[in-house]
Amino acid sequence: MIPAPFPHVVVYLVVNAFLISIWAVTGAGYFWPAWVLGGWGMGLVLHAWEVFMRRPVTDADVEAELERQRP
């Protein structure tokens, strides 16, 4: 089974390679693809975090929180 973020990473690499090639062909001045690389990259990191690191909230978690908040 392919991990959920994998297709997103492939699209990220292909699109950003295309944008960097446009930047290089048009004179390679100010590196404007950095804005896309950074913003989209942060989104990918958050998506990977959600898929691989975050655990689901269980009924036991809810009960423990409710118990903690009772006076």
DRENKE-566396 format. One record per atom (N, C-alpha, C, CB): residue in three letters; x, y, z. Coordinates in pm, 1 decimal, decimal comma, always signed. Atoms other than C-alpha are relative to their C-alpha. Glycine has a CB too. Layout:
REM DRENKE-566396
+-----+----------+----------+----------+
:   r :       px :       py :       pz :
+-----+----------+----------+----------+
: ALA :        X :        Y :        Z :
...
+-----+----------+----------+----------+
//
This chain:
REM DRENKE-566396
+-----+----------+----------+----------+
:   r :       px :       py :       pz :
+-----+----------+----------+----------+
: MET :    +84,0 :   -118,7 :     +0,0 :
: MET :     +0,0 :     +0,0 :     +0,0 :
: MET :    +88,8 :   +125,5 :     +0,0 :
: MET :    -95,7 :     -0,5 :   +122,8 :
: ILE :    -75,8 :   -124,6 :    +10,9 :
: ILE :   +129,2 :   +345,5 :    -93,1 :
: ILE :    -41,9 :    +93,7 :   +113,6 :
: ILE :    -22,6 :    +67,7 :   -139,4 :
: PRO :    +36,1 :    -95,7 :   -105,8 :
: PRO :   +148,2 :   +590,1 :   +201,4 :
: PRO :    -75,1 :   +119,7 :    -58,0 :
: PRO :   +126,1 :    +48,2 :    +74,8 :
: ALA :    +88,2 :   -107,5 :    +46,8 :
: ALA :   -108,7 :   +869,4 :   +172,3 :
: ALA :    +72,6 :   +122,0 :    -56,2 :
: ALA :    -87,5 :    +43,7 :   +112,0 :
: PRO :    -64,1 :   -120,7 :    +54,1 :
: PRO :   +135,8 :  +1160,7 :   +123,5 :
: PRO :    +82,6 :    -24,2 :   -126,3 :
: PRO :    +88,2 :    +60,4 :   +104,8 :
: PHE :    -90,5 :    +26,3 :   +111,1 :
: PHE :   +337,8 :   +984,1 :   -150,0 :
: PHE :    -43,1 :    +65,0 :   -131,6 :
: PHE :    +12,5 :   -147,3 :    -19,6 :
: PRO :    +38,4 :    -67,4 :   +125,5 :
: PRO :   +130,7 :  +1101,7 :   -451,3 :
: PRO :    +13,6 :   +151,8 :     +8,6 :
: PRO :   -143,6 :    -35,7 :    -36,6 :
: HIS :    -13,5 :   -144,1 :    -18,6 :
: HIS :   +134,2 :  +1454,1 :   -307,3 :
: HIS :   +145,7 :    +43,0 :    -15,4 :
: HIS :    -53,7 :    +41,7 :   +137,8 :
: VAL :   -142,3 :    -31,1 :    +12,2 :
: VAL :   +513,3 :  +1446,1 :   -285,0 :
: VAL :    +42,9 :     -5,6 :   -146,2 :
: VAL :    +84,4 :    -97,4 :    +84,4 :
: VAL :    -34,3 :    +10,8 :   +142,3 :
: VAL :   +540,2 :  +1331,5 :   -647,9 :
: VAL :    -48,1 :   +123,9 :    -75,3 :
: VAL :    -61,9 :   -128,0 :    -61,9 :
: VAL :    +53,7 :   -119,5 :    +66,6 :
: VAL :   +314,7 :  +1615,6 :   -766,4 :
: VAL :    +79,7 :   +122,9 :    +41,4 :
: VAL :   -150,1 :    +19,3 :    +33,6 :
: TYR :    -81,2 :   -111,4 :    -50,4 :
: TYR :   +509,8 :  +1860,9 :   -546,6 :
: TYR :   +132,1 :     +9,2 :    -75,8 :
: TYR :    +26,6 :    -16,5 :   +151,0 :
: LEU :   -129,5 :     +0,4 :    +68,5 :
: LEU :   +838,8 :  +1755,9 :   -705,5 :
: LEU :    -12,7 :    +34,5 :   -147,8 :
: LEU :    +66,4 :   -135,6 :    +15,1 :
: VAL :    +16,8 :    -25,4 :   +143,9 :
: VAL :   +709,4 :  +1760,1 :  -1064,0 :
: VAL :    -35,2 :   +146,1 :    -26,0 :
: VAL :   -109,2 :    -91,6 :    -58,6 :
: VAL :    +43,7 :   -138,4 :    +21,5 :
: VAL :   +532,8 :  +2095,8 :  -1038,5 :
: VAL :   +111,0 :    +97,8 :    +34,6 :
: VAL :   -125,1 :    +30,7 :    +83,5 :
: ASN :   -105,7 :    -93,0 :    -39,1 :
: ASN :   +818,7 :  +2263,5 :   -854,6 :
: ASN :   +120,9 :     -8,6 :    -91,0 :
: ASN :    +41,9 :    -26,1 :   +142,3 :
: ALA :   -107,2 :    +10,4 :    +99,8 :
: ALA :  +1075,7 :  +2126,5 :  -1099,0 :
: ALA :    -36,9 :    +81,3 :   -123,8 :
: ALA :    +25,9 :   -148,6 :    -38,3 :
: PHE :    +48,2 :    -78,9 :   +113,5 :
: PHE :   +864,8 :  +2282,0 :  -1374,8 :
: PHE :    +13,5 :   +149,3 :    +29,0 :
: PHE :   -146,6 :    -35,1 :    -32,0 :
: LEU :     -9,7 :   -141,4 :    -35,3 :
: LEU :   +847,3 :  +2615,0 :  -1191,7 :
: LEU :   +145,4 :    +47,0 :     +4,9 :
: LEU :    -67,5 :    +25,4 :   +134,5 :
: ILE :   -141,4 :    -36,5 :     -5,7 :
: ILE :  +1222,5 :  +2615,1 :  -1128,6 :
: ILE :    +57,8 :     +7,9 :   -140,6 :
: ILE :    +79,1 :   -101,4 :    +85,0 :
: SER :    -49,2 :     -8,3 :   +138,0 :
: SER :  +1284,9 :  +2542,3 :  -1496,3 :
: SER :    -49,6 :   +127,1 :    -68,2 :
: SER :    -44,3 :   -123,5 :    -80,3 :
: ILE :    +50,0 :   -127,5 :    +53,9 :
: ILE :  +1062,0 :  +2838,4 :  -1590,4 :
: ILE :    +85,2 :   +115,0 :    +53,1 :
: ILE :   -150,1 :    +21,6 :    +37,6 :
: TRP :    -83,9 :   -103,5 :    -60,8 :
: TRP :  +1259,8 :  +3054,2 :  -1347,3 :
: TRP :   +136,9 :     +4,8 :    -66,8 :
: TRP :    +15,7 :    -25,0 :   +150,9 :
: ALA :   -133,6 :     +5,6 :    +59,8 :
: ALA :  +1591,0 :  +2935,8 :  -1498,2 :
: ALA :     -0,8 :    +49,1 :   -144,9 :
: ALA :    +54,5 :   -142,8 :     +6,2 :
: VAL :     +6,7 :    -38,7 :   +141,7 :
: VAL :  +1479,5 :  +2987,6 :  -1859,3 :
: VAL :    -27,2 :   +149,6 :    -15,5 :
: VAL :   -109,2 :    -80,7 :    -72,4 :
: THR :    +37,4 :   -141,1 :    +12,8 :
: THR :  +1344,0 :  +3335,9 :  -1794,0 :
: THR :   +101,1 :    +96,1 :    +62,0 :
: THR :   -134,0 :    +22,2 :    +63,4 :
: GLY :   -103,2 :    -92,7 :    -43,7 :
: GLY :  +1665,6 :  +3476,3 :  -1656,6 :
: GLY :    +58,8 :    -27,7 :   +135,5 :
: GLY :    -53,4 :   +134,2 :     +0,0 :
: ALA :    -54,8 :    +39,5 :   -130,3 :
: ALA :  +1721,3 :  +3322,3 :  -1311,5 :
: ALA :    +31,4 :   +119,8 :    +88,8 :
: ALA :   +125,5 :    -82,7 :    -19,6 :
: GLY :    -18,4 :   -114,2 :    -90,1 :
: GLY :  +1680,8 :  +3652,1 :  -1126,9 :
: GLY :    -43,4 :    -36,0 :   +140,1 :
: GLY :    -78,4 :   +122,2 :    -49,7 :
: TYR :    +54,8 :    +26,4 :   -133,4 :
: TYR :  +1490,2 :  +3666,8 :   -800,5 :
: TYR :    -60,9 :   -140,1 :     +2,7 :
: TYR :   -106,8 :   +107,3 :    +39,0 :
: PHE :    +46,3 :   +139,3 :     -6,0 :
: PHE :  +1417,2 :  +3307,8 :   -693,4 :
: PHE :   -142,5 :     -7,6 :    +55,4 :
: PHE :    +95,5 :    -84,8 :    +87,1 :
: TRP :   +140,0 :     -1,3 :    -41,4 :
: TRP :  +1038,4 :  +3339,5 :   -679,4 :
: TRP :    -58,8 :   -138,7 :    +25,3 :
: TRP :    -81,4 :    +69,2 :   -103,9 :
: PRO :    +57,0 :   +131,2 :    -33,3 :
: PRO :   +975,7 :  +2959,6 :   -679,9 :
: PRO :    +14,5 :    -36,9 :   +148,1 :
: PRO :    +66,1 :   -106,6 :    -84,5 :
: ALA :    -16,8 :    +28,5 :   -142,8 :
: ALA :  +1093,8 :  +2964,9 :   -317,4 :
: ALA :   -131,4 :    +17,7 :    +75,7 :
: ALA :   +108,0 :    +91,0 :    +60,2 :
: TRP :   +128,6 :    -21,1 :    -67,0 :
: TRP :   +749,7 :  +3098,8 :   -216,8 :
: TRP :    -89,8 :   -122,1 :    -14,8 :
: TRP :    -70,4 :   +124,2 :    -56,5 :
: VAL :    +80,9 :   +119,9 :    +24,1 :
: VAL :   +577,0 :  +2800,4 :   -374,6 :
: VAL :    +61,4 :   -119,7 :    +73,0 :
: VAL :    -11,3 :    -29,1 :   -152,5 :
: LEU :    -68,7 :   +110,3 :    -67,5 :
: LEU :   +838,5 :  +2555,0 :   -246,0 :
: LEU :    -25,3 :     +2,9 :   +150,8 :
: LEU :   +150,7 :     +6,1 :    -28,1 :
: GLY :    +17,6 :    -12,6 :   -145,1 :
: GLY :   +809,2 :  +2688,1 :   +109,0 :
: GLY :   -142,1 :    -21,7 :    +46,1 :
: GLY :    +45,1 :   +134,4 :    +44,8 :
: GLY :   +140,3 :    +12,6 :    -41,2 :
: GLY :   +432,3 :  +2721,4 :   +132,2 :
: GLY :    -54,2 :   -139,6 :    -19,6 :
: GLY :    -85,3 :    +97,3 :    -76,0 :
: TRP :    +48,6 :   +133,8 :    +29,9 :
: TRP :   +351,2 :  +2394,0 :    -34,9 :
: TRP :    +74,5 :   -103,3 :    +84,6 :
: TRP :    +16,1 :    -31,0 :   -150,0 :
: GLY :    -79,8 :    +90,7 :    -82,8 :
: GLY :   +634,8 :  +2223,0 :   +154,4 :
: GLY :    -51,2 :     -7,1 :   +142,7 :
: GLY :   +145,0 :    +43,4 :     +0,2 :
: MET :    +57,8 :     +0,6 :   -135,0 :
: MET :   +486,6 :  +2330,0 :   +487,0 :
: MET :   -129,5 :    -80,7 :     +2,6 :
: MET :    -26,3 :   +144,3 :    +48,5 :
: GLY :   +122,4 :    +78,5 :     +8,6 :
: GLY :   +154,0 :  +2184,9 :   +377,0 :
: GLY :    +28,0 :   -149,5 :     -5,7 :
: GLY :    -79,7 :    +41,7 :   -121,2 :
: LEU :    -37,8 :   +141,9 :     +7,6 :
: LEU :   +322,2 :  +1855,9 :   +289,0 :
: LEU :    +46,8 :    -53,0 :   +135,3 :
: LEU :   +110,5 :    -20,1 :   -104,5 :
: VAL :    -48,4 :    +42,2 :   -131,6 :
: VAL :   +495,4 :  +1840,3 :   +626,3 :
: VAL :   -117,9 :    -18,8 :    +95,6 :
: VAL :   +100,4 :   +103,6 :    +57,3 :
: LEU :   +117,2 :    +12,8 :    -87,2 :
: LEU :   +165,6 :  +1902,0 :   +807,3 :
: LEU :    -83,8 :   -122,0 :    -37,7 :
: LEU :    -86,2 :   +126,9 :     -7,3 :
: HIS :    +74,7 :   +117,0 :    +45,2 :
: HIS :     -5,7 :  +1637,3 :   +595,7 :
: HIS :    +68,8 :   -128,8 :    +45,9 :
: HIS :    -14,4 :     +1,3 :   -153,6 :
: ALA :    -74,1 :   +118,0 :    -43,7 :
: ALA :   +268,9 :  +1383,6 :   +670,0 :
: ALA :    -12,0 :    -18,3 :   +151,4 :
: ALA :   +148,1 :    +11,2 :    -41,0 :
: TRP :    +16,5 :     +6,5 :   -145,5 :
: TRP :   +244,7 :  +1468,0 :  +1039,8 :
: TRP :   -136,3 :    -59,4 :    +34,5 :
: TRP :    +15,2 :   +140,8 :    +63,4 :
: GLU :   +135,6 :    +47,7 :    -25,2 :
: GLU :   -130,4 :  +1406,5 :  +1032,0 :
: GLU :    -11,2 :   -150,0 :    -29,0 :
: GLU :   -101,0 :    +78,5 :    -85,4 :
: VAL :    +10,8 :   +140,1 :    +40,5 :
: VAL :    -87,2 :  +1071,4 :   +856,6 :
: VAL :    +84,4 :    -92,1 :    +87,8 :
: VAL :    +41,4 :    -15,4 :   -145,1 :
: PHE :    -93,2 :    +91,2 :    -65,0 :
: PHE :   +213,7 :   +926,7 :  +1038,4 :
: PHE :    +16,9 :    +19,8 :   +150,5 :
: PHE :   +131,4 :    +12,9 :    -64,2 :
: MET :    -34,3 :    -27,3 :   -139,6 :
: MET :   +244,4 :  +1093,9 :  +1379,1 :
: MET :   -120,4 :    +13,6 :    +92,8 :
: MET :    +80,9 :   +124,7 :     +7,2 :
: ARG :   +114,3 :    -27,2 :    -86,3 :
: ARG :    -98,5 :  +1184,6 :  +1508,7 :
: ARG :    -78,7 :   -127,4 :    +24,7 :
: ARG :    -90,4 :   +107,3 :    -61,7 :
: ARG :    +80,9 :   +116,8 :    -31,0 :
: ARG :   -295,5 :   +919,0 :  +1689,3 :
: ARG :   -146,0 :    +43,1 :    +14,9 :
: ARG :    +50,9 :    -70,3 :   +129,4 :
: PRO :   +141,2 :    -36,0 :    -10,2 :
: PRO :   -675,3 :   +909,3 :  +1683,7 :
: PRO :    -42,9 :    +17,9 :   +145,5 :
: PRO :    -86,5 :   -106,4 :    -67,2 :
: VAL :    +56,3 :    -21,0 :   -132,8 :
: VAL :   -876,2 :  +1029,3 :  +1982,2 :
: VAL :    -93,0 :   -116,9 :    +30,2 :
: VAL :    -75,8 :   +137,1 :     +9,3 :
: THR :    +80,9 :   +115,8 :    -37,4 :
: THR :  -1029,4 :   +733,6 :  +2163,7 :
: THR :   -104,7 :    +40,7 :   +103,8 :
: THR :    +89,6 :   -113,8 :    +55,0 :
: ASP :    +99,8 :    -24,3 :   -104,8 :
: ASP :  -1327,8 :   +708,3 :  +2396,8 :
: ASP :    +66,6 :    +13,9 :   +136,3 :
: ASP :   -103,6 :   -113,8 :     +3,3 :
: ALA :    -72,8 :    -10,4 :   -126,8 :
: ALA :  -1081,5 :   +658,1 :  +2681,1 :
: ALA :    +61,8 :   +138,7 :    +16,2 :
: ALA :   +109,5 :   -107,9 :     +8,2 :
: ASP :    -54,4 :   -136,1 :     -5,0 :
: ASP :   -916,4 :   +990,3 :  +2593,5 :
: ASP :   -108,2 :   +100,2 :    +37,9 :
: ASP :    +62,3 :    +38,3 :   -135,2 :
: VAL :   +112,0 :    -90,7 :    -28,7 :
: VAL :  -1253,7 :  +1165,6 :  +2601,1 :
: VAL :    -41,7 :    -13,5 :   +145,8 :
: VAL :   -120,3 :    -29,4 :    -93,5 :
: GLU :    +38,6 :    +22,7 :   -140,0 :
: GLU :  -1346,5 :  +1007,8 :  +2933,4 :
: GLU :   +103,5 :    +57,6 :    +96,2 :
: GLU :    -18,2 :   -150,0 :    +26,8 :
: ALA :   -104,8 :    -53,4 :    -86,6 :
: ALA :  -1010,5 :  +1101,9 :  +3085,1 :
: ALA :     -5,7 :   +152,3 :     +4,4 :
: ALA :   +138,1 :    -46,3 :    -48,0 :
: GLU :     +9,4 :   -146,1 :     +3,1 :
: GLU :  -1051,2 :  +1463,8 :  +2972,6 :
: GLU :   -122,6 :    +48,0 :    +76,8 :
: GLU :     -5,3 :    +50,7 :   -145,0 :
: LEU :   +120,0 :    -37,4 :    -73,6 :
: LEU :  -1406,3 :  +1481,5 :  +3106,9 :
: LEU :    +21,9 :    -16,2 :   +150,7 :
: LEU :   -119,9 :    -84,8 :    -46,3 :
: GLU :    -28,9 :    +21,5 :   -140,5 :
: GLU :  -1290,0 :  +1337,9 :  +3437,9 :
: GLU :    +94,0 :   +106,9 :    +54,4 :
: GLU :    +59,9 :   -137,8 :    +20,7 :
: ARG :    -94,7 :   -102,8 :    -41,3 :
: ARG :  -1006,6 :  +1588,4 :  +3452,6 :
: ARG :    -68,6 :   +134,4 :    +21,4 :
: ARG :   +110,5 :    +13,9 :   -103,3 :
: GLN :    +67,1 :   -129,3 :     -7,9 :
: GLN :  -1246,1 :  +1879,2 :  +3403,8 :
: GLN :   -110,9 :     +5,4 :   +104,0 :
: GLN :    -56,2 :    +35,0 :   -133,1 :
: ARG :   +103,1 :     -1,2 :   -104,2 :
: ARG :  -1497,4 :  +1772,2 :  +3667,5 :
: ARG :    +55,5 :    +60,0 :   +128,9 :
: ARG :    -53,1 :   -142,9 :    +26,0 :
: PRO :    -48,5 :    -62,5 :   -125,6 :
: PRO :  -1475,8 :  +1973,9 :  +3991,1 :
: PRO :    +14,6 :    -97,7 :   +114,3 :
: PRO :    -93,5 :   +109,9 :    +42,5 :
+-----+----------+----------+----------+
//
